[in-house]
Amino acid sequence: MPVFHPIDVDEAVELLARRGPRRILAGGTDEMVRINHGAAVGEGEEIVCLNNITELRSWAFESDRGVLVIGAAVPWTELASGAIATLCPSLAEAARTVGSPQIRNAGTLGGNVATASPAGDGLCAAVALDAVAVIRSAAGSRRVPVAELVTGPKQTGLGPEELITSFEIPLTEGYQGYAKVGVRNAMVISIAGACLVVDEQHGISRLALGSVGPTILRCPEAEPLITDVILNRSGNTARLDEIVDSVRSAARPIDDHRATADYRRHAVGVLARRLVTRAISAREENNT
C-alpha cells in the first residue's frame, strides 16, 4: 500500500482531503496489530504517517490561559514523566500503565482517543481532565471536548478528512489520580479503570470510568459527594460507601472474555474508594 510521510499538518490534511480511502498512522500500536492479524486493507487505500510532523510531537504550557497543550503524537513515555507529569499527574499515571516500554515509546494519546476503546487509559484520563481535542481538516479547524468526540466503542465524530492535532487540558489545583484493574500488574488491557480529578479552585470533582460502558462514563451523582468528602472533610465509612454505591450504579459493564459484568461493577467501586481515600490523605498532608 502507498505510504505518505507529510512534514507538516497542512500537507497531512491535504492528503486526507484527496479522493479515495485513507488510513492515519501515528504510533501504530493498535493499527499495525490489526493489519498484521489480517484486518482488511481496502483496495487502493493509502497510509498517511504522522511521524515526521514536529508540531504533533511537541507540547506547551500556556500560562496565560492555564492550559496544557499536548500534540496528538506526543508518545506515552514523554507524558509519563518530567514536566508534563508535574502539571498533569493523572495523565502521567495513566501513561505509565500503558503496555511495555516499547509500546510507550511509540503509542500516542491521539491514537488512544481516535481508537475510542472504552478501555483506553489515556482516554479515561482525558475525559476526567475535561480535555478538548483540536481537530484540523483542509476546510479549517474545530474544537470538541474529548467526552463528546467519542460516540461509542471504536466510534468517534471524526470525519474521514479530519485529523486530531492536539489536546487542550485546563490545569487544576487539587488531587489527581488514575487506577485500573487487570489480570496482571503490567502490559494489560484494563478490566476496569477510574480517573479522579479534584478542582479545588472551582470546588468540583470529575470521576471518569473506563471499561465499564460503551464509552468512558462520568459519575454525575457521585461527583458532588466526592467533592464534599474531600474538600469539606466530611468523609466517613458511610459516606464512602454511598460514593461506591453511586459509582457502581453509574457503571454499565458487560460480560466478555476478560471479566464478568458483576466483577467489573465491583472493581470500579473499589477503584473509586481507593482514589477518594488517596485524595483525602493527600489533602490532609498538604494542609499540615
MARLUM-561854 format. One record per atom (N, C-alpha, C): residue in one letter; y, z, x. Coordinates in steps of 0.2 Angstrom, whole numbers, plus 5000, padded with zeros to 4 digits. Atoms other than C-alpha are relative to their C-alpha. Layout:
N
AYZX/...
// end
This chain:
288
M499450005004/M500050005000/M500650005004/P499450004996/P501849975006/P500350075000/V499649944999/V502750125013/V500749995003/F499350014998/F504650135014/F500250075003/H499749944997/H505550265025/H500849995000/P499350005001/P507350275019/P500350055005/I499749964995/I508550355031/I500650054997/D499549965003/D509750425018/D499850004992/V500249995007/V509750474999/V500249934997/D499850065004/D510750314994/D499549955001/E500650054999/E509350205002/E499450024996/A500649985004/A508050304993/A500049994993/V499950015007/V508750294976/V500149934998/E500050085001/E509050104978/E499349985000/L500750025000/L507150094982/L499750024994/L500349975006/L506750194967/L500249964994/A499750045006/A507850084956/A499749935000/R500350075000/R506849924961/R499550004995/R500550015005/R505649854948/R499350015004/G500749984997/G503849904950/G499950075001/P500149934999/P502950064952/P500150035007/R499849964994/R503550194965/R499750065000/R500349935000/R502750354971/R500450035006/I499649964995/I503850484980/I499550045004/L500449964996/L503050564995/L500550045005/A499649964996/A503850715004/A499550035005/G500549984996/G502650835012/G499349974999/G500650035001/G501150755004/G499450054999/T500649955001/T500150925002/T499749994994/D500450015007/D499750884984/D499849934999/E500150075001/E499950694983/E499449975004/M500550034996/M498850654998/M499350024998/V500749975002/V497450764992/V499849964994/R500250045006/R497450674975/R499849935002/I500250074998/I497450504984/I499350005004/N500650004996/N496050554996/N499450024996/H500549995005/H495050614981/H499949954995/G500150065004/G495150444973/G500549994994/A499550015005/A496750464962/A500249925000/A499850075000/A497150284957/A500749995002/V499350034997/V498550194966/V500149934996/G499950065004/G499250064954/G500149945004/E499950064997/E499249884959/E500749985001/G499450014998/G500749844969/G500550065001/E499649945000/E501350024969/E500250015008/E499749994993/E502450064984/E500250085001/I499849934998/I502750234993/I500750015003/V499449984997/V504450304996/V500050075003/C500149934996/C504350435010/C500650025002/L499349974999/L505750555012/L500150045007/N500049964994/N505350625029/N500649995005/N499550014995/N506750545038/N500750014997/I499349995003/I508150595027/I500250075001/T499849944997/T509050735036/T500350044994/E499749965006/E510050785020/E499550044996/L500549965004/L508550835011/L499650065004/R500449954996/R507850945025/R500550055003/S499549954997/S509451045028/S500250054994/W499749955005/W510251195019/W500650035002/A499449974999/A511851285017/A500250064996/F499749955004/F512651445011/F500749994998/E499350015002/E514251405001/E500350074997/S499849935001/S515051575002/S500650004994/D499550005005/D516551524991/D499750004992/R500350005007/R515351494976/R499450055000/G500549955000/G514051624981/G499349974999/V500550045001/V512751484981/V499649985006/L500450034995/L511251444992/L499849934998/V500250075001/V510951254993/V499549985004/I500650024996/I509251204999/I499849934998/G500350075001/G508751025002/G499350004997/A500650005003/A507250974992/A499450005005/A500550014995/A506250935008/A500050055005/V500149954996/V506551095017/V499350035000/P500749975001/P504751155022/P500050074999/W500149935001/W504051315017/W500150055006/T499949954994/T504051385035/T500750025001/E499349984999/E505951375035/E500250054995/L499849965006/L506051455018/L499750075001/A500449945000/A504851595023/A500350065005/S499749964995/S505951675037/S500749995002/G499350024998/G507651685045/G500550014995/A499549995005/A509251675036/A499949994993/I500250015007/I508551605020/I499650064997/A500449955002/A507351745019/A500550064999/T499549955001/T508851865021/T500449994994/L499650015006/L509851785007/L499650004994/C500450025006/C508451744995/C499350035002/P500749974999/P506951874998/P499449974996/S500550025005/S505951824983/S499749935002/L500350064998/L505851644988/L499650005006/A500450004994/A505351685005/A499350034999/E500749975001/E503951794999/E499649954997/A500450055003/A503351654988/A499849955005/A500150054995/A503451535003/A499450035004/R500549974995/R502351655014/R499350004997/T500750005003/T500951645001/T499749934999/V500250075001/V500851455001/V499549985005/G500550034995/G499251385009/G500050035007/S500149984993/S498951385028/S500749985003/P499450024996/P500251365042/P500149935000/Q499950075000/Q499951185042/Q500349974993/I499850025007/I500251165023/I500850035000/R499349985000/R501851275025/R500549965004/N499650044996/N502451165039/N500249934997/A499950075003/A502351005028/A500250014993/G499850005007/G502551065010/G500750024999/T499349995002/T504251075001/T500150034993/L499849975006/L505051164987/L500149944995/G499950065005/G505550994979/G499349974998/G500650025002/G503750944979/G499750044996/N500349955004/N503151104972/N500350004992/V499750015007/V504451084957/V499849944997/A500150065003/A504150904955/A499249994997/T500750005002/T502250934954/T499950044994/A500049975006/A502551054940/A499450044998/S500649965002/S500951154941/S500350074998/P499849935002/P501151324932/P499850055005/A500249954995/A500351404947/A500449995006/G499550014994/G501751344959/G500350065002/D499649934998/D502351494969/D500749995001/G499250015000/G504051414973/G500349994994/L499750015007/L504251354955/L500150074997/C499949935003/C503951534949/C500650035002/A499449964997/A505251604961/A500749964998/A499450035002/A506451464957/A500350014993/V499849985007/V506451504938/V500350075000/A499749945000/A506751684941/A500650015004/L499450004997/L508151644953/L500549964996/D499550045004/D508951534940/D500349945004/A499850054995/A508951394952/A500149934995/V499850065003/V509751224947/V499849945005/A500250064996/A508951054953/A500649954999/V499550064999/V510250924959/V499649945000/I500450065001/I509550754954/I500449945001/R499650064999/R510050584960/R499649944998/S500350075001/S509750404955/S500649955001/A499550054998/A510650244958/A500650004995/A499550005005/A511650274942/A500450065000/G499649944999/G512350444948/G499650065001/S500449944999/S511850624948/S500150054994/R500049955006/R511450764936/R499750075003/R500349934998/R511050954937/R499750034994/V500549975006/V509651034927/V499750065003/P500449944998/P509051214928/P499349985001/V500750014999/V507351214935/V499550024994/A500449975006/A506651314920/A500049944994/E499950055005/E507251164909/E499749935002/L500350064997/L506651024921/L499349994999/V500750005000/V504851074920/V499850004992/T500150005007/T504251024902/T499250024998/G500749995002/G502351054903/G499650005007/P500450014994/P500851054915/P500049945003/K500050064997/K501150924928/K500549954997/Q499550045004/Q502650864917/Q500750025002/T499349984999/T504450854921/T500549954996/G499550055003/G506050774914/G500349955005/L499850054995/L506250674929/L499849934998/G500150075002/G506450484926/G499749975006/P500450034995/P505450364937/P500549975006/E499550024995/E507150314946/E500350065003/E499649944998/E507650494949/E499750045006/L500349964994/L507450604965/L500450075000/I499749934999/I507750794967/I500350005007/T499750004993/T508950804982/T500150085002/S499949934998/S509250994982/S500050054994/F500049945005/F509251164973/F500650045002/E499449954999/E510751274970/E499750074997/I500349945002/I510251454969/I500650055001/P499549955000/P511551584964/P499850075003/L500249944996/L511451734976/L500150074996/T499949935004/T511251914968/T499950065005/E500149934996/E511352094974/E499550044996/G500549965003/G509852194970/G499349985002/Y500750014998/Y507952194972/Y499849934998/Q500450065001/Q506952034973/Q499350005002/G500750004998/G505052014974/G499649954997/Y500550055002/Y503651894972/Y499350035001/A500749984999/A501751944970/A499649954996/K500550045003/K500251854965/K499350025001/V500749985000/V498351874962/V499649945001/G500450064999/G497051754969/G499350035001/V500749984999/V495151754973/V500050035007/R500049974993/R495651804991/R500750015002/N499449984998/N497151855001/N500449945003/A499750064997/A497651685009/A499849944998/M500250075001/M497651495006/M499650004993/V500349995007/V497351524987/V500549984995/I499650015006/I498051454971/I500050064996/S499949945004/S498751594960/S499650004994/I500249995006/I497751664946/I500550024995/A499449975004/A499251754940/A500650015005/G499549994996/G500951764948/G500650034996/A499449975003/A502651854945/A500550015005/C499449994996/C504351854952/C500650044996/L499549965003/L505651984948/L500749995004/V499350004997/V507551964952/V500450054996/V499549955003/V508752114948/V500749985002/D499350014999/D510552064947/D500450064998/E499749945001/E511452224949/E500849994998/Q499350025002/Q513252144948/Q500149994993/H499950025007/H512952074931/H499550044995/G500449955004/G511652214925/G499549964996/I500550035003/I510252094921/I499449995005/S500650014996/S508452064927/S499749934997/R500450065002/R507451904927/R499350015002/L500750004998/L505551904927/L499649944998/A500450065001/A504551744928/A499350015002/L500850004999/L502651724926/L499749945001/G500450064998/G501551594934/G499350004998/S500750015001/S499851534930/S499750034993/V500249975006/V499851614913/V500349974994/G499750045006/G500551474902/G500149935002/P499950074998/P500851294902/P500649985005/T499550004995/T502451314912/T500150075002/I499849934998/I503251464921/I500450034994/L499849965006/L503651594907/L500550055002/R499549944999/R505151714906/R499850054995/C500249945004/C504951884898/C500750034997/P499349975002/P506551904887/P500050074997/E500149945003/E505852054878/E500050065006/A500149954995/A505352144894/A500650015005/E499550004995/E506852104905/E500550054998/P499549945001/P508152224896/P499650075002/L500349934998/L506852364898/L499950015007/I500049994993/I506652324916/I500650025003/T499349994997/T508552324919/T500150074999/D499949935002/D508652494910/D499650055005/V500449954996/V507252574920/V500250005007/I499850004993/I507852514937/I500750025001/L499349984999/L509752524935/L500250074997/N499849945003/N509852674924/N499550065001/R500549954998/R508452764932/R499650044994/S500349975006/S507552794915/S499349995001/G500750025000/G505852754922/G499650065000/N500549955001/N504352854917/N499449964999/T500650035001/T502552814914/T500049964993/A500050035006/A502852774896/A500449945000/R499650065000/R504252654899/R499749955004/L500450054997/L503252564912/L499449974996/D500550025004/D501852554900/D500349954995/E499750045005/E503052474887/E500249935004/I499950064997/I503552344900/I499449965001/V500750034999/V501752304904/V499849974994/D500250025006/D501352284886/D500449944998/S499650065002/S502852164883/S499949945005/V500150054996/V502452064898/V499349964998/R500650025002/R500652044893/R500149964993/S499950035007/S501251994875/S500349935002/A499750064999/A502351854883/A499549955004/A500550044997/A500851784893/A499749954995/R500450045004/R499951634886/R499549965004/P500550024995/P498451614898/P499549964996/I500650045002/I496951504896/I499450025004/D500650004996/D495151514902/D499949945004/D500250054996/D494751404916/D499550025006/H500549984995/H493651394932/H500250055005/R499749954996/R494751514941/R500050074997/A500049935003/A494851654929/A500049994992/T500050005007/T494751704911/T500750024997/A499449985003/A496251724899/A500250075000/D499949935001/D495951904897/D500250035007/Y499849984993/Y495951934916/Y500749985002/R499350024998/R497551834919/R500550054996/R499549965004/R498451934905/R500050075003/H500049934997/H497852104913/H500349995007/A499750004994/A498352044930/A500749995000/V499350015000/V500051984926/V500450074998/G499849945002/G500352154918/G500050055007/V500049964993/V499852244935/V500549975004/L499550034995/L500952124945/L500750024997/A499449985003/A502452164933/A500150085002/R499949934999/R502152354935/R500250015008/R499949994993/R502052334954/R500749985002/L499350034998/L503652234956/L500550054997/V499549965002/V504652354945/V500050075004/T500149944996/T503952504954/T500349995007/R499750014993/R504452424971/R500850004999/A499350015001/A506152384963/A500450075000/I499749935001/I506452574958/I500050035007/S500049964993/S505952634976/S500549975004/A499550034996/A507052504984/A500750024999/R499349985002/R508552554974/R500150085002/E499949934998/E508252744977/E500150005008/E499850004993/E508152704996/E500749985002/N499350024998/N509752614996/N500550054998/N499549955003/N510652754986/N499950065004/T500149934997/T510052894998/T500449995007/
// end
